[in-house]
């Protein structure tokens, strides 16, 4: 399973990296990953004109886009367009952060899962 990783470089810029989540065959239950520990799951809606400006995340988290599409800009200048089904692992908790903007004409729905480290 592919995950878009956003992290901080030593110079303070954020960057993207593609990660692969290892899945283990559990027979009739399908392929499962190891559990991720965290305080819980949060559902979120953002308006079609959403623009976070540059920010860091308060703690490492997973973001799963359910509806709509966003454009995420990293400090390196790389830009990714992510839509329904995209999984993002954000852990740029220091530095200049990243910017998230809506590129949808409707509300963006997502799930956030904060990670305990």
C-alpha positions in Angstrom: 0.0 0.0 0.0 1.4 3.4 -1.0 1.6 6.3 1.4 2.8 9.9 0.7 5.2 10.9 3.4 5.8 14.6 4.3 8.8 15.2 6.5 11.3 18.0 7.5 14.7 18.3 6.0 17.6 19.6 8.1 17.4 23.0 6.4 13.8 23.4 7.6 12.1 22.7 4.2 9.5 20.0 4.0 9.8 17.2 1.4 7.8 14.3 0.0 8.8 10.6 -0.1 6.7 7.6 -1.2 6.5 4.9 1.4 5.2 1.4 1.2 3.2 -0.1 4.1 3.9 -3.8 4.5 0.8 -5.9 4.5 0.7 -9.5 5.9 -1.7 -12.1 4.6 -4.3 -12.9 7.2 -6.2 -15.5 5.2 -9.9 -14.7 4.9 -9.4 -11.3 6.6 -7.2 -10.1 3.7 -3.9 -8.3 3.9 -3.3 -6.3 7.1 -0.6 -4.0 8.4 0.7 -3.8 11.9 -1.4 -1.7 14.2 -0.6 2.0 14.5 -0.9 3.3 18.1 -2.5 6.7 18.6 -5.1 8.6 20.6 -7.8 8.2 18.1 -9.4 9.0 14.7 -10.8 12.5 13.8 -13.1 13.2 10.9 -12.8 16.6 9.1 -14.5 18.7 6.5 -12.8 21.6 4.8 -14.5 24.2 2.5 -13.9 24.3 -1.2 -11.8 27.5 -0.8 -9.6 25.9 1.9 -6.0 27.2 2.1 -4.0 26.3 5.2 -1.0 28.6 4.3 2.4 27.3 5.4 2.2 25.2 8.5 3.7 22.2 10.4 1.7 19.4 11.9 1.3 19.5 15.7 2.3 15.8 15.8 2.8 13.0 13.4 -0.5 11.9 11.7 -2.1 10.0 8.9 -4.5 11.8 6.7 -6.9 9.9 4.4 -8.7 11.9 1.7 -12.3 10.6 1.4 -13.8 13.2 -1.0 -12.4 16.2 -2.9 -8.9 16.9 -4.0 -6.1 18.9 -2.4 -2.8 20.4 -3.7 0.0 20.0 -1.1 3.2 22.1 -1.6 6.5 21.1 0.1 9.3 23.5 0.9 11.4 21.9 -1.8 9.0 23.3 -4.4 7.5 19.9 -5.2 3.7 19.8 -5.5 1.3 16.8 -5.3 -2.4 16.6 -6.1 -4.1 14.1 -3.9 -7.7 12.9 -4.0 -10.0 10.2 -2.7 -8.1 7.2 -1.4 -4.8 9.1 -1.0 -3.0 8.4 2.3 -0.6 11.0 3.6 1.8 10.4 6.5 2.7 13.9 7.8 5.5 14.3 10.3 7.0 17.7 9.4 6.5 18.9 13.0 9.4 21.4 12.7 10.8 23.8 10.1 8.8 25.7 7.5 6.1 23.0 7.0 3.9 22.5 3.9 0.9 24.2 2.4 -2.5 22.5 1.7 -5.0 24.1 -0.7 -8.3 22.8 -2.1 -8.6 22.2 -5.8 -12.2 21.0 -5.5 -15.4 22.8 -6.2 -17.0 21.1 -3.2 -16.3 20.3 0.5 -13.2 18.1 1.2 -13.8 15.2 3.6 -11.0 13.4 5.3 -9.9 11.3 8.3 -7.0 12.2 10.6 -5.3 9.7 12.8 -2.8 11.2 15.3 0.2 9.0 16.0 1.7 8.2 19.4 5.5 8.1 19.2 
